[in-house]
Amino acid sequence: CSIYDPHQKNTSYTLHKLRMEDLARTSKNYAIFRLPQIVSHSDNCSTLTNFIYRKISAKESFSVWENAKRNIIDIDDCKKVVFYVVTKMLQNKNNNLEFNAASPNMTSVIDLVNIFEKVLGIAACAETKSIGNSYSIRTDITDDLAKKLTIDFNANYEERIIRKYYGK
């Protein structure tokens, strides 16, 4: 979903993603799934949640961008949504689709840090900086599918994910 971030739109990362989308559109049948920050068991220390977890657990200092908001989704919920959509596409044949498999919740990074502090029982050594950004992601299809697939994107969604993957 970085293609929606106006501060990322000209980065090599996002431009590469857009080129891959253009390549997919040259196929007779295609599906483009745009994903936000996926949370799962992962050794990749560069993910947002692994970074926050590692810094808080090690009691290391880090900066938190005050205005930054991000969209996180549990990999299990993402798999449910994508599998459902692909299955329906295969049944209907010749459907082309561009789809945001994202949560309807944009969460401030400060709130994510607070959730980690609560889950881990450790205070973060975080310095807040008055920078960062947020952007919108259309999630109307995912919202509709969440009801069918019993995915609960309620106000505690982010905390449930953090507890699932980082709780003791």
N, C-alpha and C positions, 0 to 999 in steps of 0.2 A: 504493500500500500504506500510505499515511499513516493510513488509517482504523484500523490496528492499533496505532498509536502512542498510548499513553494520554496523552502530553503534547500531542498535536496534536488529540485528538478533539473539542475544542470550538472550534477555530479556524475562522474563516470559510472558509478553504481546504478543510478537511476536511468541514465541514458542507455546503458546496456539492457536493463529490464525493458525499456520501451522498444528497443531494437528487437528483442526476443518476442515481444508481443506482435510487432509488425510481421515478423517471420511466421508466427503462428497463424496470423490472419491470411496468409497466402495459401493455406490448406483449404480443402473443400469443407471439411468439418473440423472445428477447433473449439477448444475451451481454454480460456485464460482465467486462472484463479489468482487473485491478488490477496496476499496474506499479510496480516499485521505481525506483531511480535508474538511468535509461537512459544509457549511455555511447555517444557517437558523435561524429562531427565536427559541432561546433555552435558558433555565435557567441554563444550565450547565456552570458554570464559569471556568471550566477547559479546554474548547476548546481554541484553539489558538486565534481565532478572538474575542471571548468574553473576554479573558484575556487582550488582547491589548486594546480593547474598555474600559474595566473597569479601567485599570491603567491610560489611558489617560484622561478619563472622570473625574476620581477622582484626577487627577494631582498627582498621586503617582509615585515614582521612580521605575524603573524596568530595567533589563538588556536585551540587544538585542544582539544575537549572530551574529556577522558580516558575518560569512560564511554559515549561515543557510538559506536554501531555502526550501520552502514547496509548495505543490500543493493544491489549494483550488478549490472547485466546488460548485456552487449554488445547493441546494437540489432539486429545481425544474428541473434543467437541468439533474441532476443525475437520478431523477425519470423518465424523458422522455427516457433517454438512457436505463435504466434497464427495463422499461416496454416494450419498442420496442424489446429488445433482448429476453426477456421472451416470448413475443407473437410469435416471429419468431421461437423460440425453440419449443413451443407447436405445432405450425403448422407443423414443420419438424419431430417431434418425434424422440426419441432416440439420441438426440444430447447432448454431454457432452461439457461443456464450462468452461474455466477459463478466466476471463475478467477483465481488469482494467477500471473501469468507472471513469476516471480522465480527467482533463483538460490537454491539451498539454503544458501548461505553468507552469514552476517551477518559483516561485516568491521568491525573497529574503525577509526575515523577515523584514529587514530594509525598503524595498519598501512598505511592508504592513503597517508598522508603519507610513511611510510618507503619504500613502493613508488615513489612519485614521486621521492624523493631518489635512489634507486637507478637508476631509468630516466633521469633527467635529469642525474645526476652533480653535483647541487647540494644543499648542505645547506639545510634549511628554517630560517627564522627564526621558529620557532613556540614559543609559550608554552603549556604545558599547564595547563588548568584542570580542577579536580576536579568537573566537572558533566557533564551529558549523559545519554542514556538509550539503551536498546535495546528491541526488541520482537520478537515472533515472527511469522513469516509461514509459513503452511502452503504447502509446495511439493511435496507428494506427487505431484500430477499432472504437474508440470513435471519432477520427478525421473524418473518413468516415461517421459515423452516424450523426455527428454534421451538416453536409451539408443537409442530408435528413430531419433532425428534426429542422432545422433553429435555431441551437444554434451557437452563434457568440463568439468564443474564441479569439477575437481580442486583441490588446494591452491594451484596456481599460476594459477587462473582470473583473479583480479583483476589480477595482474601482467601476464598476457597481454593483457588488455583495455587496461591503461594503456600498455603498449608499442605496441600496435596504433594507438592514437589520439594518443598524446603522445610516443612515442619519436622519436629523430632519424633 
